[in-house]
Amino acid sequence: MSINKKKTFSLESVVRPNILALKPYRCARDDYSSGILLDANENSFGMILPKNEIQLTFHSKEDKEKDDSGIEKLHRYPDPNQVNIKERLMKFRGLPSIDYFFLGVGSDECIDLIIRIFCVPGKDKLLITPPTYGMYSVCANINDVGIVKVNLDVEDGKFQLKTDEILKAVRENEDIKMIFLCSPGNPTGTVLSHESIRPILEDENYNGIVVIDEAYIDFVEEKNQNGSLVKWVTQYPNLVIMQTLSKSFGLAGIRLGISIADPRIIQLMNNTKAPYNISALTSHVACTALSTQNISNMKLIKQQIRDEHMKLISSILTIPGIGKILGGNDANFILVQILDRNNQNVNNDRAYHIYQEMAEKHDIVVRYRGNEIGCEGCLRITVGTPKENELLLKTLNELLGVIL
């Protein structure tokens, strides 16, 4: 009796073509993971919580009553609705109901969910405004959703919307179901003008969603009139605001992203998410971080970062070989140009060599951004602690004196 051999399995023949062609998002830790890490826009001053508040048991009955995250019941599934966190967010952001809030595993889950809910694979498109956060494109490619690009106005480091061109693109392509805007931008550090966003939300030709990523919004100075648009969600039913506890709260490790939108959109996101997407451990830390006292702690640390931010800018501009600081500096990082040896023109090769040399020989990790539009010759540098910034400036000054 002969046995027919099964033909060789071909993985490529069964994988979706868009996944085979996918270029994954390269996060900061893909390249370097040790040293002075000034590359991922984390909060270099650390989490806003006192360390003694991160514990797996409660020291008082009052604490236990305040936190319903089930931290002492890890054998049970967590609360799928995370009501306590949403109540604190509602108070913090000044919205009328917890029904405006969705919690995800970082903003990345929120991005993916929104695309899956509103875009038909292989048919619909989303619009992005480069230079911008790379995960919008990665999630679009994973979901087989087309990408339309309308570059920011990058002249002289403005990094503002070309609203007329965005509206033109929408008129010419009815398959655009979603527009992603980043304010403050990454890697630009610039808040977008409110008056450049409003016409997009109100355009009668556009019947889609506008997503505004406000990951760095807490670093924007209060006197800046182009701060958070979170309260606009009560006026515009097609607006989604994304925020996070990763940046100003210094809690990147707990992976908590927040979407804020009309309750009908939030209900769709809740319907689509995994049943227990937020762990009890994440819930416990997030709820603690959003207490009145710890929000005050966040604001104090934020001001320390802003003060250090200004010192870093003034100091780095005195170094020979440094060009302009681009963007509005409304986040916790700077986007700085590296010039050629003659201090005349921005130089991509020199910027990359500086980035590589600092990481591999001096344990100082920044982010090379010279391959993005409007960012030629640029390094993106997270604001560090005073000691970290001092070492960064010293090393940068030395390297620019020897690297061609």
N, C-alpha and C positions, 0 to 999 in steps of 0.2 A: 504494500500500500504506500503510495507516494504522498508526501505532504507538501502542499504548495507553500513556498516561502512568501511571506508578506513582503511587499515591496518596501524599500527603504523609506522611512518616514521623513518627510520634508517639512520642517517647521515653517519655512518661508512661504510655503503654499497655503498655510492655514491662518497665518497672521494677517490681520487687517493691513492693507498697504500703507495707510497713513501712520500706523504704529511702526512699521518697518522703516519708514522714512523719517521717523521722529528724531529730532535733535533735543535731547533732554535738557532741562534747565540746570545750569551749573551753579550750585550754591557756593557760598564763600568757603565752606569747609571742604569742598572737593579738592582744592589746591593745597591749602595749608591749614593745619589745625592746632598749632601750638605757637607760643611766643606772645608778643603784644598784639592782640587781635583788634585792629582798627579797620576792618574790611567789611563787616556785615551789618553795620549801623545798629549794633546792640547797644544797650545802655552800659557804657564803660564804668559808671559809678555803681553798678550792681542793682539788684532788685530793691524795690522801695520798702520791702517788708523787713522789719527786724528779724534776725535769724531765730529768735526764741518763739516767733509766732508760727514758724513752720514746724508742726508737730503732728503726730498721728493720734494723739489722745487729747482730750479736753481736760483742763485743770479746774474748771468750774461748771456748775449746772447752767449758769447764765450763758457761757460760751457755747455749750452744747445746744441750748435752746435757740441760739442765734443762727446756728449752722445746721442745715438739714441735708448736707451733702452725703451723709452716710459714711463718714470717714472711719467710723468704728465698725462698719458693717461691709468690709470689702468682699465678703463672700456673696453679697447681694449686688444686683445690677444698680447702677446709679440712676438718679432722677433723670428721665429723658427730657424733661421740660426746663430744668434748671431755673426755677422760678426765683429763688433767692438772688442769684446773680443778676437776673433781668430786673428785679426790683431796684437793686442798687444802681444798675446802669441807667434805668429810667430816671432816677433822682439825679444822678451825676450829669446826664446829658440833657435833662430838662424836657423830656417827652411825656405825653399824657398817659401812656399805657405800656405794659410789658409786651403787648402784642406787636409792637414795632421792632422787636429784637429777635435775632437768630444767632445762635452760638455754633461755631464750627471749629474743627481741628485746624487752627491757624486760618489766616485769610485765604490760604490756598484751597481749602475745602469749600469756602464760600464762593470763590471764583469758579471752581469746577461745577458746583451745584447750579449756579446761576446760568452758566452756559448750557448745561444739560436740560434745564427747565425750559429755556426760551429759544434755543437754536436747534433746528432739524439737521442732523448730520448729513453731509454731502450736498446740502442745499443752502443753508443760511450762512451769513457772515457776521463778523464783528469788526468794529473799527477801533484802532489804537492810534496813539499820537506819539511816535518815537521822538527822542529817546525816552523810554519808559520801562516799567518793571517787566522782566522777561516772562513771568509765569502766565500773563494773559495769552501770549502767543503759544506757549507750550500746552496750556489747557485747551486752546482752540484746536491745535493739531491733534491732540489726543482724541478729542471729540469729533474730528473730521469736519471742523467748521472753518470756513474761509476767513482770511484776514485782509482787511483794507487798511492801508496806512496813510494818514495825513500828518506829516511831520509838524512838530512844534515850530514856532518862529524862533530859530536859534541865533539870529543875528545879535551879536554883542552879548551873548549869554542870556537873552530874554527868557527863553523857554516858556512862552505863552501860547495859547491856542490860536490857530488860524480858523476862527469860527466860520467865516464865509466858505472856506474850502471844505470844512466838515459838513456844512449844510448842503453844499454842492454835491459832495460824495453821496449823501443820503438821498438826494433827489435822483441821482443817476443810478442808484443801486437799491432797489426795494428789498433786497435780501439781507440788508444790514439790520439785524435785530437788536444789536447791543453796541454801546459805545463805552469804552473804558477810558477814564481820565484819572490821573494820579496827582493829588494835591495835598501836601507838598510832593513834588515829583521825585522819583528815584530813577536816574541818578542826579537829577537837576537841583533838588533841594528848594524848589520854588513853588509857592502857592499860586494857583491859577486865579485870575481875576473872576470874581463872581459875575460880572457883567458879560464876560465871554462865555459863561456856562448857561446863563438864563435863556438866551435865544435858542439854544439846542433843546432844552427842556420844553420850550413853548412852541417849537416849530411844528406847524400843522402838517408838514409833509412827512414827519418822522413818527412812526407808530411803533417805537421800540423802547428799550430800557437804556437808561444812562446810569453807569456805575462810577462812583467817585471813591477812589481809594485814599482814605485819610489816615494811613498808618502812622504818619509823623505829625499829625495835626496838633498834638499837645505841645509841641516845641514852637509853634507859631506864637509870636508875641500877642498879647491881648489887645494891644492898640492897633494891630493890623486888621483892617476892615475886611480882608479876604480870608478870614479864619474858617472854622467849621461850618459846613452847610447842613448839619444834622437836622436842624429844625425845618428845613425845606421839605423833608419827607411828608410832613402834614399837608403841604400844598401841592406837591407834584406826585401823582400816583405811579409815575414811571421812573422814579429816582431811587437808587440803592446806594447807601453810604456804607463803606467798609472801614472798620477800625480794628485795633488790636491792643492786647496788653503786652506785646513783645518789646515795644520801644520805650515810651515814657515810663511805664511801670517796671521796666527791667525784668520782664518775665517771659523772655523768648522761649525758655525751656519748657514751659507748661503747654505751649501750642494752643492758645485760645484766640480765635478770630471772631469778630462781631460784624453782623450785617444789620443795618437799620433801614427799614423801608415800610411802605404801606402794609398794613396787616394782611392784606390779601396775598401779597408777594411772600411775606414771612410764612404764611400758612403753607404755600406751595413748597417752600424750602424745608419746612418741618415735615411735610408729607414725603419728601424725596430723600432726606438724610437717612443714614443708618440709625437704628432705634436708640442706641446708647452711645452716641458719638463722643460725648464729653465724659471723661473718667471722673470718678469720685475724688481722686487726688487732685486733678486739675481744678475741679469745682471748689474744693476746699480752699486751695491757694487763691483762686480768683475772687471768691467771696470775701476772703480776708483782705485782699488787696484793695477791694472797693469799699472798705469801711471809711467813715468820715475821716478818721485819724490818718489812715494810710493814703488817702487821696491828698491830704495836706502834705504828707511826706513826699509824695510824687511831685507836687508843685515846688517844694523846696529844692529837691534834687534837680528838677527841670531847670530852675533858675541857676543852679550851680553849673549845669551843662552849658547853658546859654552864655554865662560869664566866661567860662573856659573857651567856648566857641569863639567869642570876640577876641580873646587873647591869642588864640591859635592863628586866627586870620591876620592880625596885626604883626605877629612874629614871623609867620611863614613868608609874608610878602617882602621881608627884608633879605631873604636868602637869594643870592645870585643864581640865576637859572630857573627861578620861579616866575611864571607869567601872571595871568589874571586869575582871580577867584571868580568862577562863573556861577550864575544862578542867584537866587534871592536869599540863600542861607537861612531858610525857614525850617530846616530839619536839624538833625544832630550830626551832620557831616558837612564837609566842604568838597567842592569839585575844583581842583587846582590844575592849572596848565604847567607842563614842563617844557622849557625852552631848549633850543639847540645850544651848542657850546659857545656860540657867539652872542647868546641872549637876544636873538633877533626874532626867530620864528618858533612856533610850537613844534615839537618833535615827538612823533609816536614811538619811534624806536628807542629813543633815550628814556621816555616815560616807562616803557615796558622793562627796560634794563634796570631802571631804578627800582621798580616794583619787585622784580625778581631778586635783585641783589639784597634789598632790605629783608625780604622774607627768608631767603636761604642762608644768608651770612650774618644777619643782624637780628633775626627773630622778631621783626616788626612787619606785620602783614596789613597792607592796604589793598585797594581794589583797582586794577587797571581798567579804564573805561574808554580808552582811545579808539576802540572799534565802533563806537556808537556815534550817530549823527550829532554834530554840534559839540562833540566831546573830544576832538582830536588832541592828542598829547596829554590827556587828562588822567589824573589819579583821583579816586574818591577816597577820602580819609575820614573815618569816624572820629568824632571828638572823644579823646581819651581823658583819663585823669590827669591832673597837673604833672605828675611824675612821668606818665606815659608820653604826654605831649612834649615834655622837655627832651626826652630821649629821642623821640621822633624827629624833632627839629634839629638836634645835634647830628643825628645820622644822615638826615636829608642834606644838610649843609655840607657834610664831609663827602658824601657820594657825588653830589653835583659838582664838586671840585675835581673829581677824578674820572668820572664816567663820560666818555665821548658821546 
